[in-house]
Amino acid sequence: MSEQRWWSVASRKPERLILKIDGFITSGGLQGLDELIALAKEPEILLRVDCPGGSLEAARAVQRALTLQAASVIVRIEGTAASASGLITCAGRTVQAMPEATMMVHAPYIERGGNARLLRHWADTLDLWARDMAGAMALKSGRSADTFLAMLTDGDDHTLTAIEARDLGLVDVILAGASP
């Protein structure tokens, strides 16, 4: 059974590549997106996001590819940027949000089993990923990583309005209306 793709190319013109992320992020569904971003020659990439989250590993790959991209990367949160998709938004040189948009931030989560030694390894890995996420949010916002690490390690889900995300520096502009 093949995994459903959670991203699509909404439009591609010489001056702008428009990508959309609107499904549950999976590693299997990543096929080609990181390469597409890395090889994009357009001077601007607009990433439209309305996503419930998903695989942090896949989100990290997309976030890294966008961060390394020479193009001007604009991220537009059109609905929600939850969980792993919130990390992707940190790659935007400019992050826009619709007024009713939300962003949900929480600690990395995995479903794994095993013995005590293996579970300790995964706990250490989750702590590393939380620090990585806090660093990306700090880089985007200009705030300290500790601000975000506190949110990522308190065990709660933090759903932010567009205004709250802007006040934290995770969103740059709240849009009254937007068109692709």
Residue frames relative to the residue before (quaternion, step in Angstrom):
aa qw qx qy qz dx dy dz
M 1.0000 0.0000 0.0000 0.0000 0.00 0.00 0.00
S 0.2959 -0.7649 0.5429 0.1808 3.59 -0.75 0.99
E 0.4797 -0.6670 0.4925 0.2872 3.54 -1.13 0.70
Q 0.5042 -0.6396 0.4925 0.3067 3.52 -1.13 0.73
R 0.4346 -0.6940 0.5091 0.2652 3.55 -0.98 0.85
W 0.2854 -0.7869 0.5348 0.1152 3.55 -0.91 1.00
W 0.7151 0.3425 -0.2357 0.5619 3.56 1.28 0.13
S 0.0372 -0.7869 0.6151 0.0307 3.54 -1.25 0.43
V 0.4325 -0.6192 0.5767 0.3113 3.51 -1.35 0.32
A 0.2526 -0.7941 0.5388 0.1235 3.58 -0.43 1.22
S 0.7787 -0.1141 0.1130 0.6064 3.56 1.09 -0.77
R 0.0227 -0.7883 0.6147 0.0151 3.54 -1.10 0.68
K 0.0800 0.7649 -0.6284 0.1167 3.51 -0.62 1.25
P 0.6872 -0.4992 0.3073 0.4291 3.63 -1.12 0.38
E 0.7397 0.4192 -0.2322 0.4724 3.59 1.07 -0.69
R 0.8285 0.0936 -0.0102 0.5519 3.62 1.13 -0.46
L 0.1845 -0.7326 0.6490 0.0898 3.50 -1.06 0.97
I 0.1014 -0.7877 0.6060 0.0442 3.58 -0.77 1.04
L 0.0723 -0.7868 0.6128 -0.0083 3.53 -0.71 1.18
K 0.1585 -0.7781 0.6003 0.0953 3.54 -1.16 0.59
I 0.1089 -0.7491 0.6511 0.0548 3.53 -1.01 0.93
D 0.1761 0.8227 -0.5135 0.1685 3.56 -0.43 1.21
G 0.6713 0.4412 -0.3209 0.5018 3.58 1.14 0.44
F 0.6754 -0.4555 0.3738 0.4435 3.53 -1.33 -0.07
I 0.3998 -0.7496 0.4822 0.2141 3.58 -0.59 1.19
T 0.0289 0.7840 -0.6180 0.0511 3.55 -0.82 1.07
S 0.5759 -0.5801 0.4401 0.3716 3.55 -1.15 0.53
G 0.6524 0.5239 -0.3155 0.4477 3.58 0.98 -0.80
G 0.6915 0.4799 -0.2757 0.4643 3.57 1.06 -0.73
L 0.4725 0.6935 -0.4202 0.3452 3.58 1.31 -0.07
Q 0.3920 0.7894 -0.4302 0.1952 3.55 1.20 -0.67
G 0.8761 0.0777 -0.1054 0.4640 3.51 -0.57 1.24
L 0.5636 0.6293 -0.4074 0.3469 3.63 1.08 -0.44
D 0.6725 0.4833 -0.3173 0.4621 3.60 0.83 -0.88
E 0.6504 0.4995 -0.3133 0.4788 3.61 1.05 -0.72
L 0.6145 0.5469 -0.3376 0.4574 3.60 1.02 -0.81
I 0.6712 0.4874 -0.2920 0.4761 3.57 0.91 -0.93
A 0.6727 0.5141 -0.3022 0.4380 3.59 0.86 -0.96
L 0.7531 0.3931 -0.2072 0.4851 3.59 1.00 -0.79
A 0.4275 0.7197 -0.4593 0.2972 3.60 1.24 -0.11
K 0.2244 -0.7916 0.5603 0.0957 3.56 -0.94 0.95
E 0.4685 0.6795 -0.4451 0.3473 3.58 1.26 -0.14
P 0.4987 -0.6749 0.4485 0.3078 3.62 -0.99 0.73
E 0.7839 0.2010 -0.1240 0.5742 3.60 1.24 -0.32
I 0.1038 -0.7499 0.6503 0.0627 3.53 -1.11 0.82
L 0.1182 -0.7549 0.6424 0.0584 3.54 -0.88 1.02
L 0.1072 -0.7876 0.6062 0.0255 3.56 -0.72 1.11
R 0.1649 -0.7889 0.5894 0.0557 3.56 -0.53 1.24
V 0.0871 -0.8339 0.5447 -0.0176 3.59 -0.63 1.15
D 0.1995 0.6911 -0.6824 0.1298 3.51 -1.10 0.96
C 0.2763 0.8121 -0.4237 0.2909 3.51 0.44 1.30
P 0.4078 -0.7366 0.4885 0.2288 3.59 -0.95 0.89
G 0.6303 -0.5208 0.3472 0.4594 3.60 1.24 -0.13
G 0.1053 0.8010 -0.5870 0.0527 3.54 -1.20 -0.53
S 0.8512 -0.1442 0.1231 0.4894 3.53 -1.09 -0.80
L 0.3743 -0.7317 0.5279 0.2141 3.55 -0.68 1.12
E 0.6126 0.5585 -0.3553 0.4319 3.61 1.01 -0.76
A 0.6745 0.4731 -0.2928 0.4853 3.61 0.92 -0.88
A 0.6427 0.5210 -0.3228 0.4597 3.60 0.97 -0.82
R 0.6307 0.5250 -0.3333 0.4642 3.59 1.01 -0.78
A 0.6355 0.5278 -0.3337 0.4541 3.62 0.99 -0.78
V 0.6690 0.4818 -0.2964 0.4822 3.59 0.95 -0.86
Q 0.6458 0.5235 -0.3202 0.4543 3.59 0.92 -0.89
R 0.6605 0.4969 -0.3089 0.4705 3.61 0.94 -0.84
A 0.6527 0.5135 -0.3205 0.4557 3.59 0.91 -0.89
L 0.6714 0.4844 -0.3006 0.4735 3.60 0.94 -0.83
T 0.6425 0.5339 -0.3218 0.4456 3.59 0.98 -0.83
L 0.7100 0.4493 -0.2511 0.4806 3.58 1.03 -0.79
Q 0.5203 0.6642 -0.4001 0.3579 3.58 1.25 -0.31
A 0.4462 -0.7030 0.4938 0.2505 3.58 -0.95 0.92
A 0.5665 0.6115 -0.3817 0.3992 3.58 1.17 -0.50
S 0.5231 -0.5611 0.5211 0.3743 3.52 -1.32 0.29
V 0.1554 -0.8041 0.5711 0.0558 3.58 -0.56 1.18
I 0.0682 -0.7675 0.6374 -0.0074 3.52 -0.76 1.18
V 0.1329 -0.7708 0.6194 0.0672 3.56 -0.87 0.98
R 0.0849 -0.7850 0.6126 0.0347 3.55 -0.91 0.94
I 0.2154 -0.7576 0.6053 0.1150 3.58 -0.61 1.16
E 0.1526 -0.8397 0.5195 0.0411 3.55 -0.35 1.29
G 0.7776 0.1325 -0.0794 0.6095 3.57 1.21 -0.45
T 0.7562 -0.2582 0.2087 0.5638 3.52 0.14 -1.29
A 0.1381 -0.7166 0.6749 0.1090 3.51 -1.26 0.58
A 0.0480 0.8441 -0.5264 0.0902 3.53 0.16 1.31
S 0.8684 0.1219 -0.0762 0.4745 3.48 -1.29 0.59
A 0.8591 -0.0100 0.0193 0.5113 3.60 -0.78 -1.01
S 0.6281 0.5376 -0.3619 0.4307 3.62 1.03 -0.60
G 0.5586 0.5893 -0.3887 0.4354 3.60 1.20 -0.41
L 0.6089 0.5388 -0.3486 0.4662 3.57 1.11 -0.64
I 0.6266 0.5417 -0.3360 0.4483 3.58 0.96 -0.84
T 0.6457 0.5430 -0.3382 0.4170 3.61 0.92 -0.83
C 0.5855 0.6019 -0.3704 0.3971 3.60 1.14 -0.54
A 0.5953 0.5795 -0.3610 0.4236 3.60 1.23 -0.30
G 0.5475 0.6389 -0.4005 0.3629 3.60 1.20 -0.27
R 0.4179 -0.6575 0.5573 0.2871 3.55 -0.97 0.83
T 0.7427 0.0918 -0.0726 0.6593 3.50 1.26 -0.63
V 0.1052 -0.7709 0.6258 0.0557 3.56 -0.93 0.93
Q 0.1361 -0.7773 0.6136 0.0267 3.51 -0.74 1.20
A 0.0550 -0.7835 0.6163 0.0573 3.58 -1.20 0.47
M 0.4612 -0.6176 0.5554 0.3121 3.51 -1.13 0.70
P 0.6459 -0.5615 0.3370 0.3924 3.64 -1.04 0.63
E 0.7369 0.4039 -0.2259 0.4928 3.59 1.03 -0.74
A 0.4226 0.7227 -0.4551 0.3032 3.60 1.26 0.07
T 0.1459 -0.7678 0.6160 0.0987 3.53 -1.26 0.49
M 0.1659 -0.7329 0.6483 0.1229 3.50 -1.33 0.41
M 0.1243 -0.7921 0.5941 0.0650 3.57 -0.89 0.91
V 0.1061 -0.7930 0.5999 -0.0045 3.53 -0.78 1.17
H 0.1978 0.7611 -0.6042 0.1290 3.55 -0.95 0.90
A 0.6934 -0.4696 0.3475 0.4219 3.54 -1.33 0.21
P 0.5746 -0.5524 0.4595 0.3918 3.57 -1.16 0.51
Y 0.1301 -0.7958 0.5914 0.0103 3.53 -1.07 0.82
I 0.0266 0.7790 -0.6264 0.0074 3.56 -1.06 0.76
E 0.2800 -0.7020 0.6194 0.2123 3.51 -1.29 0.37
R 0.2019 0.7671 -0.5745 0.2019 3.53 -0.31 1.29
G 0.1910 -0.7513 0.6169 0.1358 3.52 -1.25 0.41
G 0.3242 0.7544 -0.5417 0.1797 3.52 -1.26 0.04
N 0.6720 -0.4783 0.3674 0.4297 3.51 -1.30 -0.16
A 0.7484 -0.4152 0.2721 0.4400 3.57 -1.32 0.16
R 0.6491 0.5247 -0.3252 0.4446 3.58 0.92 -0.85
L 0.6759 0.4852 -0.2908 0.4724 3.58 0.91 -0.91
L 0.6587 0.5021 -0.3147 0.4637 3.59 0.97 -0.79
R 0.6102 0.5249 -0.3522 0.4775 3.62 1.09 -0.62
H 0.6091 0.5434 -0.3412 0.4663 3.58 1.05 -0.78
W 0.6961 0.4657 -0.2872 0.4648 3.59 0.84 -0.94
A 0.6026 0.5418 -0.3574 0.4643 3.60 1.10 -0.63
D 0.6465 0.5018 -0.3116 0.4828 3.59 1.00 -0.82
T 0.6395 0.5231 -0.3193 0.4641 3.58 1.01 -0.81
L 0.6441 0.5129 -0.3207 0.4683 3.60 0.95 -0.82
D 0.6336 0.5155 -0.3281 0.4745 3.60 1.01 -0.77
L 0.6331 0.5226 -0.3199 0.4730 3.60 1.01 -0.81
W 0.6714 0.4899 -0.3000 0.4683 3.58 0.89 -0.91
A 0.6202 0.5300 -0.3479 0.4619 3.62 1.02 -0.71
R 0.6506 0.4970 -0.3157 0.4797 3.60 0.98 -0.82
D 0.6259 0.5331 -0.3249 0.4675 3.59 1.04 -0.79
M 0.6652 0.4922 -0.2979 0.4759 3.59 0.92 -0.91
A 0.6461 0.5155 -0.3176 0.4646 3.59 0.96 -0.88
G 0.6368 0.5320 -0.3192 0.4578 3.58 1.04 -0.76
A 0.6534 0.5007 -0.3105 0.4754 3.59 0.98 -0.85
M 0.6619 0.4944 -0.3051 0.4737 3.59 0.98 -0.82
A 0.6344 0.5223 -0.3261 0.4673 3.57 1.04 -0.75
L 0.6436 0.5224 -0.3175 0.4605 3.57 0.96 -0.88
K 0.6674 0.4963 -0.2958 0.4699 3.58 0.97 -0.87
S 0.7899 0.4009 -0.1773 0.4288 3.56 0.79 -1.06
G 0.4048 -0.6944 0.4936 0.3320 3.57 1.12 -0.63
R 0.5580 0.5761 -0.3950 0.4479 3.60 1.27 0.12
S 0.6289 -0.5303 0.3922 0.4116 3.56 -1.26 0.15
A 0.5860 -0.5744 0.4420 0.3623 3.55 -1.17 0.59
D 0.5899 0.5946 -0.3653 0.4062 3.60 1.09 -0.66
T 0.5664 0.5906 -0.3788 0.4324 3.61 1.11 -0.64
F 0.7511 0.3902 -0.2045 0.4916 3.55 0.85 -1.01
L 0.5915 0.5657 -0.3725 0.4374 3.59 1.08 -0.62
A 0.6052 0.5486 -0.3524 0.4568 3.59 1.06 -0.69
M 0.6664 0.4892 -0.2960 0.4786 3.59 0.98 -0.82
L 0.7143 0.4759 -0.2463 0.4502 3.55 1.04 -0.82
T 0.7559 0.3729 -0.2087 0.4960 3.58 1.18 -0.26
D 0.5486 0.6374 -0.4031 0.3609 3.61 1.20 0.06
G 0.5369 -0.6672 0.3805 0.3491 3.59 1.28 -0.01
D 0.6389 0.5255 -0.3274 0.4566 3.60 1.25 -0.05
D 0.4041 -0.6228 0.5960 0.3060 3.52 -1.37 0.30
H 0.1492 -0.7867 0.5958 0.0617 3.58 -0.87 0.98
T 0.0842 -0.7887 0.6086 0.0222 3.56 -0.36 1.25
L 0.1479 -0.8124 0.5638 0.0162 3.52 -0.62 1.24
T 0.4097 -0.6483 0.5749 0.2852 3.55 -1.10 0.69
A 0.6817 -0.4536 0.3584 0.4484 3.55 -1.27 0.17
I 0.6500 0.5172 -0.3151 0.4590 3.59 0.98 -0.81
E 0.6614 0.4957 -0.3077 0.4712 3.60 0.93 -0.87
A 0.6453 0.5045 -0.3209 0.4754 3.59 0.99 -0.80
R 0.6320 0.5150 -0.3272 0.4778 3.59 1.04 -0.74
D 0.6617 0.5147 -0.3075 0.4502 3.58 0.93 -0.88
L 0.6718 0.4616 -0.2867 0.5034 3.60 1.18 -0.53
G 0.5270 -0.6523 0.3998 0.3701 3.59 1.27 -0.19
L 0.5125 0.6541 -0.4172 0.3681 3.60 1.24 0.18
V 0.7207 0.2502 -0.1716 0.6233 3.56 1.33 -0.33
D 0.3265 -0.7628 0.5316 0.1702 3.57 -0.96 0.90
V 0.8170 0.0907 0.0241 0.5689 3.58 0.93 -0.96
I 0.1928 -0.7314 0.6388 0.1409 3.56 -1.02 0.82
L 0.2784 -0.7975 0.5235 0.1111 3.54 -0.66 1.20
A 0.4134 -0.6815 0.5407 0.2688 3.56 -1.09 0.71
G 0.7493 -0.1458 0.1182 0.6351 3.56 1.18 -0.65
A 0.0428 -0.8177 0.5740 -0.0076 3.55 -1.01 0.68
S 0.1328 -0.7557 0.6330 0.1030 3.50 -1.24 0.52
P 0.5874 -0.5936 0.3998 0.3778 3.58 -1.06 0.63
